[in-house]
Every structure is written in C-alpha cells, then in structure tokens.
Amino acid sequence: MLTCRECDLAKGRTRVVPGEGPDDATVMFIGEAPGQNEDRLGRPFVGAAGQFLDELLGLAGLKRSEVYICNVIKCRPPGNRDPLPAEIMSCKPWLEQQIALKQPKVIVTLGRYSMARWFPGQSISRIHGQPAEKDGVLVYPMYHPAAALHQAALKETIQNDMRQLGRLLQTLDGRAPAEGTPVTPIPPPAAPAPPLELRSQPTQTSLAAALPAAAAAAQPPTPKPDESQQLSMF
C-alpha cells in the first residue's frame, strides 16, 4: 500500500494513510479520505475531526487504542475535495483486504462515501444510527465527525448515534460501559427475530438477537423536506 500508484493521488501525496488499530479490534471505523494533517503524519483522524471522534468514542465506552480506524481512500485528495469514483475503485482492494484481515464484528461508516459501500443509493440523513447486517457483519452508518464542525446542529445527533452504538456493543458482547457512560440495555424485540446467515455460530446468535432491537431504538426523526439535500455532503 505504501508504494501504491494505482491513481493520480499518488502524485501529490506526502504519505499514504493506511489506518491504525489493534489486529484483534472488533469495531472498525471507516471514514472518507485523509486531510492535510493526516497526509503529513500518515495517521487517520488526527485533525479537528479526529479530536471530536476521540470524544465520541468515549460516549460509546470505547478507547481509540481498541478500535481500528481507516478511510475509504488512503491518499489525500487535492484541497480536501471529495473522493472521485475512480479513486474509490482504485483503493477498494486495499479496504477489502483490511476488512478481511481484521474480521471486525461491527463496522461503523463515517460519512456518505463509506456508507455507500454497504448502502448504495441511500441518504445518510435517513439511515444514520440504523444498524444492518451485511455479509455477516453489523454495519452502523453515522455522519462524519466533520459534519458537526460545519453544522453545529448535527453535533447532538452524532453524539446520540454514538451513545446508541455503545448500547449496541454492550448487547453484542456484554461490554461493560466506561465509568460515567450513559449506556442503558436495549429492550428485547417483541417477537423472535429470524436467524441471520453469518460467518460463525456465536456471531450469528448475538447479532440476530441485537439487530432488531437496535434498529428500533435508533430510528431517526423524520427529516425536513430539504434535509437530505442540505446534508448530502456528509
């Protein structure tokens, strides 16, 4: 990856930003693209959005040292512009390898470009905070932390989605919430959920039990008529 020249982003990068986190991380956060600070240091989420992400992790009872963090593309686009379709396709094999190697139990997508990998054609303003089982992994879509830096009104929404993630993780593996974290149990579903086809029996049981309740508990408010267009950039 460090010597990759599959797209033109290699010409202007300072460093490749592969990602970081422990090999046994059960939660993987996938953002969109490196920014200026990430390009300089070769690490993901080290700028203002990264500082906010660190705060958000605490709301879910998580520490940065125990999750894996990466981006859809591994090199900074010029001027921090949005990734181009060709660039996303060029980096897709690297992301697929990371997912295959880490085998996360939960993938949290941050922003619409990572969300589109599992929810094509969907609007992030409509499905944020609603987990879904995809290919044996629970995928949890969220706004990118940078969205709150551009629109302060989104900060509470993002914080609530991260708290919901903490409740989901607690249900999946019995994780004890960090001291002071406002985590409450997710109520069981009204009727037994059909089993999910997952990679292993232990994961199948935990996800099948948690997914319907988590989705019910995470229903977002009905967006205003123009909300999808206003927030589509995130």
C-alpha positions in Angstrom: 0.0 0.0 0.0 2.8 2.4 0.8 4.1 2.3 -2.7 0.7 2.2 -4.5 0.5 4.1 -7.7 -2.9 3.0 -8.9 -4.4 6.5 -9.2 -3.2 10.1 -9.6 -3.5 10.8 -5.9 -0.1 9.2 -5.5 1.5 12.2 -7.4 0.5 14.8 -4.8 0.5 12.9 -1.5 3.1 13.3 1.3 2.3 10.0 2.9 -0.1 7.1 2.5 -2.6 6.8 5.4 -3.4 3.1 5.7 -5.1 3.1 9.0 -4.3 2.1 12.6 -5.6 0.0 15.4 -5.1 -3.5 17.0 -5.3 -6.6 14.9 -8.0 -8.0 17.2 -10.2 -5.0 17.1 -13.9 -5.9 16.9 -15.0 -2.5 15.8 -13.8 -0.8 12.6 -14.4 2.9 11.8 -14.2 3.8 8.1 -14.0 7.4 7.1 -13.7 9.0 3.7 -10.2 10.4 3.0 -7.2 11.8 4.7 -6.9 15.5 5.2 -3.9 17.8 5.5 -2.8 16.6 9.0 -3.3 13.0 8.1 -1.3 13.4 4.9 1.5 15.0 6.9 1.6 12.4 9.7 0.5 9.3 7.9 -2.2 8.6 10.5 -6.0 8.7 10.2 -8.2 11.2 12.0 -5.6 13.4 13.7 -7.1 16.8 12.9 -10.1 18.6 14.4 -12.5 15.8 13.2 -10.2 13.3 14.8 -10.3 15.1 18.2 -14.1 15.1 18.0 -14.0 11.4 17.1 -11.9 10.7 20.2 -14.6 12.4 22.3 -17.3 10.4 20.6 -15.6 7.1 21.3 -15.8 7.8 25.0 -19.6 8.2 24.7 -19.7 4.6 23.4 -17.5 3.3 26.1 -14.6 2.9 23.6 -11.0 3.9 23.5 -9.1 4.8 20.3 -6.5 2.2 21.2 -9.0 -0.7 21.0 -10.7 0.2 17.6 -9.4 0.1 14.1 -9.7 3.4 12.1 -9.2 3.8 8.4 -10.6 5.6 5.3 -12.2 4.6 2.0 -9.2 6.1 0.2 -5.7 6.1 1.5 -4.2 9.3 0.0 -5.3 12.9 0.4 -7.3 14.4 -2.5 -6.1 17.9 -3.5 -7.6 20.6 -1.5 -9.5 18.0 0.6 -12.1 17.7 -2.2 -14.4 14.7 -2.3 -13.0 11.4 -3.5 -13.7 10.6 -7.1 -15.3 7.3 -8.2 -12.1 6.2 -9.9 -10.1 6.9 -6.8 -12.5 4.9 -4.6 -12.4 2.0 -7.0 -8.6 2.1 -7.1 -8.4 1.9 -3.3 -11.3 -0.6 -2.9 -9.0 -3.7 -2.9 -7.0 -2.2 0.0 -10.1 -1.6 2.0 -11.4 -5.1 1.2 -8.1 -6.6 2.4 -8.3 -4.6 5.7 -11.8 -5.9 6.4 -10.8 -9.5 5.6 -7.7 -9.3 7.8 -9.3 -7.6 10.8 -12.6 -9.5 10.6 -14.5 -6.8 12.6 -17.7 -7.7 14.3 -19.1 -4.2 13.7 -18.2 -1.7 11.0 -19.1 2.0 11.6 -19.2 4.1 8.5 -18.4 7.7 8.9 -19.8 9.9 6.1 -21.6 9.1 2.9 -18.7 7.7 0.9 -18.1 4.9 3.3 -21.8 4.4 3.8 -22.3 3.9 0.1 -20.1 0.8 0.2 -22.9 -1.0 2.0 -25.9 1.2 1.5 -25.8 2.3 -2.2 -28.4 4.9 -3.1 -29.3 5.7 0.4 -29.3 9.1 2.2 -27.2 9.4 5.3 -29.8 11.8 6.8 -32.4 9.0 6.6 -30.4 5.9 7.8 -27.8 7.2 10.2 -27.9 5.3 13.5 -29.7 2.3 12.0 -27.6 -0.8 12.0 -28.0 -3.5 9.4 -26.4 -6.9 8.9 -24.3 -7.0 5.7 -22.3 -10.1 4.7 -22.0 -11.4 8.2 -21.0 -8.0 9.8 -23.1 -5.5 11.6 -22.8 -2.1 9.7 -23.7 1.0 11.6 -23.9 4.3 9.5 -23.1 7.6 11.0 -22.4 11.2 9.9 -18.7 12.0 9.6 -17.5 13.8 12.7 -16.5 16.7 10.4 -20.2 17.3 9.8 -20.6 18.7 13.3 -17.7 21.1 12.6 -19.6 22.5 9.6 -23.1 22.3 11.1 -23.3 22.7 14.8 -26.9 21.5 14.9 -25.6 18.0 13.9 -23.4 17.6 17.0 -26.2 16.3 19.2 -27.4 13.9 16.5 -23.9 12.4 16.1 -23.4 12.2 19.9 -26.7 10.3 20.3 -25.8 7.9 17.5 -22.5 7.1 19.2 -24.3 6.5 22.5 -26.6 4.1 20.7 -23.5 2.3 19.3 -22.3 1.9 22.9 -25.7 0.2 23.8 -25.4 -2.0 20.7 -21.9 -3.1 21.6 -22.9 -3.8 25.2 -25.7 -6.1 23.9 -23.5 -7.9 21.4 -20.6 -8.9 23.7 -21.5 -7.9 27.2 -19.1 -5.0 27.1 -19.1 -3.1 30.4 -19.6 0.6 29.7 -16.9 3.0 30.8 -17.5 4.8 34.1 -19.9 7.6 33.6 -21.1 6.5 30.2 -24.8 6.8 29.8 -25.4 3.3 28.5 -28.8 1.5 29.1 -29.8 -2.0 28.0 -31.6 -2.4 24.6 -35.0 -3.9 25.2 -35.6 -7.3 23.6 -37.6 -7.5 20.3 -41.3 -8.1 20.6 -41.1 -11.3 18.6 -38.1 -13.7 17.9 -36.0 -12.5 15.0 -35.2 -14.9 12.2 -31.6 -16.2 12.3 -29.0 -14.4 10.2 -26.6 -16.2 7.9 -23.3 -15.2 9.5 -19.7 -16.5 9.5 -19.8 -18.3 12.8 -22.5 -19.5 15.2 -21.5 -17.3 18.2 -21.7 -14.1 16.0 -25.0 -15.3 14.4 -26.6 -15.6 17.8 -25.5 -12.2 19.2 -26.3 -10.2 16.0 -29.6 -11.9 15.4 -30.7 -11.0 18.9 -29.4 -7.5 19.0 -30.1 -6.2 15.5 -33.9 -5.8 15.5 -33.9 -4.0 18.9 -31.0 -1.8 18.0 -32.7 -0.7 14.8 -35.9 0.0 16.6 -34.2 2.0 19.3 -32.2 4.0 16.7 -35.0 5.3 14.5 -34.0 8.9 13.5 -36.6 11.8 13.5 -38.4 12.4 10.2 -36.2 14.8 8.2 -37.4 18.2 7.0 -38.3 18.2 3.3 -34.9 19.6 2.2 -32.8 18.0 4.8 -31.4 15.3 2.5 -30.1 17.8 0.0 -28.7 20.1 2.7 -26.7 17.3 4.4 -25.8 15.0 1.5 -22.2 16.2 1.5 -21.6 14.4 4.7 
